[in-house]
């Protein structure tokens, strides 16, 4: 389970949120790798750890990091960039 300080997210909630809001992805072990970074659009550079809820874009120009709560705020219902 991952928490953002206010809400705790289960792995199934994290997967559901990603599938509904962030598009195509693959799962490798405990990591979800998105086809595109939702912040910079780079291909296969963005991953989310299902246990901790932490994410990172590995592209040097983006390098955004955070937790599942930030993704929910930025890209969930009522949010979005």
C-alpha positions in Angstrom: 0.0 0.0 0.0 1.1 3.5 -0.8 0.1 6.7 1.0 0.3 10.4 0.2 -0.2 11.5 3.8 -4.0 11.7 3.5 -5.1 8.6 1.7 -3.7 5.1 1.4 -3.8 3.5 -2.0 -3.8 -0.3 -2.6 -1.9 -1.8 -5.5 -5.2 -2.5 -7.2 -6.3 1.2 -6.8 -3.0 2.3 -8.3 -3.4 0.0 -11.3 -7.0 1.1 -11.8 -6.1 4.8 -11.6 -3.2 4.3 -14.1 -5.3 2.3 -16.5 -8.2 4.8 -16.4 -6.1 8.0 -16.5 -2.6 7.5 -17.8 -2.9 5.1 -20.7 -1.0 2.1 -21.9 1.5 0.4 -19.7 3.3 -2.8 -18.9 4.0 -4.4 -15.5 7.5 -5.6 -14.7 7.7 -7.1 -11.2 6.6 -4.3 -8.8 6.9 -1.5 -11.4 4.4 -0.2 -13.8 6.1 1.3 -16.9 3.9 3.8 -18.9 4.2 4.0 -22.6 4.6 7.8 -22.3 5.5 10.0 -19.4 2.4 12.1 -18.6 4.5 15.1 -17.9 7.0 15.2 -20.8 5.6 12.6 -23.3 8.9 10.6 -23.6 8.5 7.0 -24.5 9.0 4.2 -21.9 10.8 6.5 -19.4 8.2 6.8 -16.6 7.7 4.1 -13.9 5.6 3.8 -10.8 6.4 1.5 -7.9 3.2 -0.3 -6.9 4.3 -0.9 -3.3 5.5 2.6 -2.4 3.4 4.6 -5.0 6.5 6.6 -5.9 7.1 7.5 -9.5 9.9 8.9 -11.7 10.5 9.9 -15.2 14.1 8.8 -16.1 14.5 11.3 -19.0 17.2 13.8 -18.1 15.1 16.8 -19.4 12.1 15.9 -17.3 13.2 13.9 -14.2 9.9 14.5 -12.4 9.4 12.5 -9.2 6.6 12.2 -6.7 4.0 9.9 -5.2 0.6 8.6 -6.3 -1.2 11.5 -4.6 0.5 13.9 -7.0 -0.5 11.8 -10.0 -4.1 11.7 -8.7 -4.1 15.5 -8.2 -2.5 16.2 -11.6 -4.3 13.7 -13.8 -7.3 12.4 -11.9 -10.9 13.5 -12.1 -11.1 17.2 -12.0 -7.3 17.6 -12.3 -5.3 17.3 -15.5 -2.7 19.1 -17.3 
